[in-house]
């Protein structure tokens, strides 16, 4: 069954945990862009494409974070997918983003997990707003 939602509806406020997580994630994303540009000019990575991949990932994070902050379903979904990409980059054996230090890996895994919890809270708030707009939250 498809539900046609109106173009405008009740406003959906971003839950506080998601708002704070997005603010911190934007700082991290902008850091990725800056570090990627510096690494590209200095030749820090073994692979020449790696710093530009880091810059592209940072830009994708900024775009997804801004969409998630506006509570757009595609933004929430893409931010979760970019978390999968971060975990894959760490797990890639022989890749340029691997870390020998297990504390770095643990930090990334904890950050991605905390962000996913915040994204779930945002998705639940969005679902409640949609259910309220369509009348599904009121039994007959």
Long-range contacts (C-beta under 8 A, 24 or more apart in sequence): 3-134, 5-130, 5-133, 5-134, 6-133, 9-129, 9-130, 9-133, 10-129, 10-132, 10-133, 11-129, 12-71, 12-125, 12-126, 12-129, 13-125, 14-69, 14-71, 14-122, 14-125, 15-118, 15-121, 15-122, 15-125, 17-117, 17-118, 17-121, 18-68, 18-69, 18-118, 18-119, 18-121, 18-122, 19-69, 20-118, 21-114, 21-115, 21-118, 21-119, 22-65, 22-68, 22-69, 22-118, 25-61, 25-65, 25-79, 25-115, 26-61, 26-62, 26-65, 26-66, 28-61, 28-111, 29-58, 29-59, 29-61, 29-62, 29-65, 30-58, 30-62, 31-58, 32-57, 32-58, 32-61, 33-58, 33-59, 33-62, 45-96, 46-96, 47-96, 50-96, 50-97, 53-96, 54-97, 57-82, 57-85, 57-86, 68-119, 68-122, 71-122, 71-125, 71-126, 73-123, 73-126, 76-119, 76-122, 76-123, 76-126, 79-115, 79-119, 80-116, 80-119, 83-112, 83-115, 83-116, 86-112, 87-112
